[in-house]
């Protein structure tokens, strides 16, 4: 006697025509030319080696103090100017800010000896001086995102230049908490994972390994973007956003060898930033030297940089004016959506000498 399965009506019949149409659309999306990014008008102010200082003029200048954006060394900074109406930089210039961005560029093998201290003292410091001179401003606001916030904080701790405000978002400061496989942290801190030997062999951290590292930290969530594309390939607005994000995600750059060595040994292993022991030139980059107005932003859905890694800066600086907020966003979403522009403006507008 035949028995009917109770799941017979629970599993819908496969519509082959619809599925073929869906997959055809996905293949079309993946084979199309890459979308254009970085469309906000800009001009080059200064260049050193691979790095370029860009100026984005305000649509109608409303503030005397310009914004100087510092992005991570892991990725390309065009996430801050990813698309019209979703661009952080476009939003800030529309709000009346003169904006500068230091694009670190793509290191070659010949750049393997460039360390974090060199990036800060020789590149960032000079770029900030040029931006101040170019804007004819008396002070400047540093805006650091992700590892760019760490770099901006280190520079602010040793800077002689007039930094009025320091804004950092999704920023790792305390490297004690670790996001990623426990064995990575254990291996790095007890010496089983030999970063020095790796850098000696490769010169720079290859971009494929940088991407693989972020895939491992984000797995399995990292892979759901292709699943979402499959389910929403018919949505033109979603597809445009997906293509821009996907382009940026896989467009990794090499990480200069000496800089990565310092990041691994001095920060992840020794946590020298919170101890005030990291040296830039002949100066200790002690965060207590920072007296600029401070604004710190964390994302409630940020699974890459935890609040426990960002919030300690509030107790380490000497600033009288300091603000910490948590916004409903992930690590990248704050920049990808363009919402970071509004977050910056809400705090900085009253601290940027309105004209």
N, C-alpha and C positions, 0 to 999 in steps of 0.2 A: 504494500500500500504506500503510495507516494505521500511524502510529508512536505508541506509548504514551509519555506523558511520565513521566520518572523521579520527578517531584514529585507524581504523582497521589495516592499514598497518604500523602504527607508533609503535605499541606494538608487539615485536617479539614473535613468538611461543616459548613456554617453551620446551627446550630440556631435557627431564627427565633423559635420560641416562647420558648426560654430567653433569647435576646437581648432580646426585647420585655419580658420580665419584669424583666431586669436594668435596662434603660433606664427602665422605669416606676418602679422602686424609686429610681433616682437622681433622677428628676424629683420624686418625692414628698419625698425628703430635702431637695432644694434649695428646695422650696416650703413646708416646715414652719416654724412660728414659731421664732425664734432661741432657743437654749438659755439658761437662766438662769446667770449667772456671779456671782462675788463673794458667795458664800453664807456665808463665815465671819463670825460675829457681830462687830460693830464699833460704835464711837460717834465722833462728830465732836468734836474737841478745839479746833480753830482753823481759821479761814478767812481768806484774803486774795485779793481779786479772784476769779479762777477756781480758785485752788488750795485744797485742803482737806487738813488733817492728820487722819488716821484712827488710832484706837487699837483694837487687837485684843487683848483681855485674855487672859492665859494661862489655860488650863484649870485648871491647878494650878501656881501660881508657884513656880519652883525656882531662879531666878537673880535677883540684885539688879540687874544691868546690863541694861537693855532694848535691843532691837534697833530701829534706825531705818532703814527701807528707802528707798532713793533709786533711782527708775527713770528710764529714758530720756525725753527730750522728744519723741522720734519716734513713740512708740506709747503706748497706754493701759496702765496698770499692772496691769489685771486678769489678765494672764498669770500673775501671782504668786498669784492666787486663782481659778484657772480652773475647777476642779471639785472636788467632795468626793473625798477620798482621793488627789487628785493636786494638791492646793493646797500651795504653798510656805508660805503664811501659816498655813493650818490646821495643817500639820505642825509649824511652829515653836511655835505656841501650845499644841499638844498635848504638845510636849516641855518646856514650862514657861517659855517666854520671853514677856515682855510685848513686843508688837510694835507699832511705829508706822510708818505709810506716808504720805509726802507725795505726794498726787496733784496733779500740776501743773495738771490741768484742760485745757480746750480754748480756746486763745487766739482772741480775736476781732480784727477789723481794728484796733480801738482799742488792742490790746496790741503793735502792731508795733514800738514803741520799747523793749520789754523785752529787755535783753541778758543774756548768761550771767552777767556780773558782778552784775546786779540780781537775777536768780534766786537766785544764791548768797548774796549779802550781805543782801538784803531778805526773801527768801522762806525759803530753807533755814536760814539762821542763826536767824531768829525761830522757825521751826517746831521746830528742835532745842532751843532754850531752853524752848519750851512743853512739849515732850515730857519734858525733864528735870524741869521743875517738876511736871508732871502725874503722873509716875511716882514722884516723891519720891526720885529716884536721884541719886547723886553723880557718876556717869560714864555714858557711853552708847557703844554700838557702832554705827558707820555701816556699812550694807551697800548697796553700789552695784552695779547690774547694767547691763551695756552702757554707753551714754553716761552713765547714772546713776552708774556707777563713776568716770568721768572727773570728773563734777560733784562727787561725794563727795570725791575726791582733791584737787580744787582748794580745796574748802571746808576740808578738814583741814589744808591748807597755810597757811591764814590764820586758823584758828579760835582764839578765846580760850576757847571752851567745852571742858569736860573730855571729850575723846574717848579712850576707853580702847583700843578696837579699830577697825581699818579693814579691812573685807572687800570686795573687788572681784572681780567675775566677768565674763568675756568683755569686758574693758574696753580701749578704745583709749587708750593713753597716748602712744606714739610714732606720730605721724601721717605719718612718712616712708614706711613701707611702705603701699602703696595697693591696696585690693581693688576691682576694677572695671575698666572699659575703660581702656587705657593713654592714650587720647586725652583722657579726662576729666582724669586727673592732669596730663598735659602742658598742657592748656588752662587748668586752674585755676592752675597754678604759673607759667606764663609770661604770664598776663593775658588770654589769648584768650577765656576764659570769664568774662564780667563779672558776677559775683555782685552787686556793688553796684548796677548798673543794674537787674538783675532784681528785687531787693528794693525798690528805689525805685519800681518800676512796680507790683508786686503787693502790697507792704506786708508780708505774711507768705508763707512758702513754702506753697503750696496742698497740701492732703492728697493730691490726685490725683497731683501730681508727686512727693511723698514715696513713695507706693506705686509709681509708675512707676520711681523710682530703685532701689528694692529689687528690683523685677521684673527690671530690667536687670542688676543685680549677680548675681542668683540664676539668671537664665536659662541653660539651659533647665530646670534643676532645679525652678524655681519652679512650673512648670506641671504637674509630675507628680502633684501632690496630686489633681487631678481624674481623672487616669488611675487612681490607686490607689483612689479612691472608686468608680469604675466596676467595678473588679475585686473590691472588698470590700464592696459595698453590702449584702450579706446579713449582715455581721458587726456586730451591734448595738453592741458595746463600741467597735469601731473607728470606726463611724459617729458615735457620741457624741463621741469624741475629735476626729475630723475636723471636725465642725461647730463645736466650740469653737475649735479652732485657726484654721479658716477665717474665723470671725467676727472674731477678733482680728487676723488678717493684713490684712483689708480695712478694718478700722475705724481708719484712720489719722487723725491730727489735724494741723491746721496747725502749722507751726513758726514761732514768733515771729520777725519779720523781722530785728531787730537781733541776736538770739541766733544766727540762722543766718549772718548776715554775719560775726560773730565766729568761728563754727565754721569757716567756709570760709576766711577770710583769716588769722586768728590761729593756727589749728590746722593745717588741711589745707595751707595755703600756706606759712606762716611757722614752723610747728611750735614755737610759743612755750611749750607745756607742758613739753617736755623741756628747753628752754633756760631755764626759770624766769623767763620774761619777761612772762607774762600778768598783767595788773593787775586786782585786785578792790578797788575803792575806791582808797585810796592805798597798798595793799600789793601787793608782788609775790607771786604764788602759786607760790613755789619749793618743789618737792616735798621738798627737803632739810629743810624745817621740820617735816616729819611725823616724829613720834617714837612714835606709837601703835603697838601691836602690829599687824602687817600680815599679811593672808592674801589671796593672789592665786590665782584659779582660771581655768584655760583649758580649752577643749574640744578634744579631738583631732580632732573632725569639724566644727569651727567654720570655715566658709568665708567668714564675714563679718568677724570680728575674728581676726587671726592671732596666734600666740604672739609673733612678733616685734614686735607692737604692744603687747602686754600686759607681757611680761617685763621690759622696761627699768625699770619702776617699782622693781624690787627693788634696783637700784643707785643709784636717785635719792633714796630716802628715808633718814632717819637712824635708823630703827627698829632696836632690838637684837633684838627677837623678830619674825622675818619668815619666812613660809612660802609656797612656790610649788608648786602641784600641777597636773597635767593629768588630766582625767577623760575617760572615753569618752562623749562627747556632742557634739551640735551646738550652735549658738548659742542656739536657742530651746528645744531639747529638755531642757536642764537645768532650766528653769522649768516647761515644759509637763508634764513627768513628775512634778514635785514632788520630784525627787531632790536639788535644791539645798538643801532643808531639812536633810536628813541630812548633807550636806557641810558646811554651816554649823555644825551642832550638834557634829559630831566635833571641830572645831577650837575653837569658841567656848565649849563647855561648861566647859572648865577655865580660861577667861579671862573669865568673866562673873560671878564671885563667887557660887558655888553657895550656896544658903541651907541 
